[in-house]
């Protein structure tokens, strides 16, 4: 269990931050950027969670917990068996929940613009932050070894958030659809 007695440590005043293995890296380090962007995604999901009913809140709470697991995975750069890692079962859960939510939605015939209900708009915002986190993680993977399940999880998470946004948009009835060229003048 994690125990935080002191929040302000002043150890980062020199522009470095500590990883879970005790090493220190510059705050601009790509791994720190990835951890921070995942944290942003988690905060955006938390904002959406504050706007939804119990069932959806429970789904998002599980995702937020998984994102902390993912951050812990990133915080230990060396391959070790004694640390928390994102597991395939966490990604598989997302896929299963995504499938359940998607069954009730009518198929799309256009792209969806972020909007509709307030919670759907917030879920779309969270989805874009997750996509940004995924891009940072792929860049990190090109430079360093990371658990490949992290990228799989984030890829599925953005799909899950899209489908959940449609679900929260009155099962897709309040989706705002893109109308190509609608405002263009010839």
GIKA-V596526 format. One record per residue. RES is the residue in one small letter. OMEGA is omega in degrees with one decimal (999 if undefined). BURIAL is + if it has 16 or more other ideal C-beta (glycine too) atoms within 10 Angstrom, else -. Layout:
BEGIN
RES|OMEGA|BURIAL + RES|OMEGA|BURIAL
END
This chain:
BEGIN
x|179.5|- + x|176.2|- + x|-179.4|- + x|179.1|- + x|-177.3|- + x|178.2|- + x|179.3|- + x|-179.0|- + x|-178.1|- + x|-179.0|- + x|179.7|- + x|-178.5|- + x|179.8|- + x|178.6|- + x|176.9|- + x|175.3|- + x|-176.6|+ + x|171.1|- + x|-175.6|+ + x|178.8|- + x|179.0|- + x|179.5|- + x|178.7|- + x|-179.4|- + x|176.5|- + x|-179.1|- + x|176.7|- + x|179.5|- + x|-177.4|+ + x|178.2|+ + x|178.5|+ + x|175.6|+ + x|179.1|+ + x|179.6|+ + x|-179.8|+ + x|-179.6|- + x|173.5|+ + x|177.3|+ + x|175.7|- + x|178.5|- + x|179.7|+ + x|178.6|+ + x|178.2|- + x|177.1|+ + x|177.0|+ + x|176.6|+ + x|177.3|- + x|-178.8|+ + x|179.5|+ + x|-175.3|- + x|-172.8|+ + x|178.2|+ + x|-172.7|- + x|-176.6|- + x|-179.5|- + x|178.3|+ + x|178.9|- + x|177.0|- + x|-177.5|+ + x|177.2|+ + x|177.3|- + x|178.1|- + x|-179.8|+ + x|177.6|- + x|177.1|- + x|179.9|+ + x|173.4|+ + x|174.0|- + x|-179.4|+ + x|177.0|+ + x|177.7|+ + x|176.8|+ + x|-179.7|+ + x|-174.4|+ + x|176.7|+ + x|-172.4|+ + x|-177.7|+ + x|175.3|- + x|178.8|- + x|-179.1|- + x|-172.8|- + x|-179.4|- + x|179.4|- + x|178.0|- + x|171.6|+ + x|-176.5|+ + x|176.7|- + x|-179.5|- + x|178.4|- + x|176.6|+ + x|179.9|+ + x|176.2|- + x|178.0|+ + x|-179.6|+ + x|-179.4|- + x|179.7|- + x|177.3|+ + x|179.0|+ + x|179.1|- + x|-179.0|- + x|-174.7|+ + x|-178.1|+ + x|-174.9|- + x|-176.4|- + x|175.6|- + x|179.3|- + x|179.8|- + x|172.8|- + x|177.3|- + x|173.0|- + x|-179.7|- + x|173.6|+ + x|176.6|- + x|179.6|+ + x|-174.9|- + x|177.4|+ + x|-178.9|+ + x|-179.1|- + x|178.6|+ + x|178.0|+ + x|179.4|+ + x|177.2|+ + x|175.8|+ + x|176.9|+ + x|177.9|+ + x|178.9|+ + x|-179.3|+ + x|176.6|- + x|176.3|+ + x|178.2|+ + x|177.4|+ + x|177.7|+ + x|178.9|+ + x|179.1|+ + x|178.1|- + x|179.4|+ + x|177.7|+ + x|176.1|- + x|177.8|- + x|-179.8|+ + x|178.7|+ + x|-177.4|- + x|-175.3|- + x|176.9|- + x|171.8|- + x|176.7|+ + x|-177.3|+ + x|179.0|- + x|177.8|+ + x|-178.3|+ + x|176.8|+ + x|-178.8|+ + x|-177.9|+ + x|177.8|+ + x|178.5|+ + x|-178.8|+ + x|179.9|+ + x|175.7|+ + x|179.2|- + x|-179.1|+ + x|176.6|+ + x|-178.6|+ + x|177.5|+ + x|176.0|+ + x|177.5|+ + x|177.6|+ + x|-179.4|+ + x|175.5|+ + x|-179.3|+ + x|177.8|- + x|177.5|- + x|-177.9|+ + x|-179.9|- + x|176.1|- + x|175.7|+ + x|-174.9|+ + x|176.2|- + x|175.3|- + x|-174.7|- + x|175.3|- + x|-175.2|- + x|-174.0|- + x|-177.1|- + x|175.3|- + x|-177.7|- + x|999|-
END
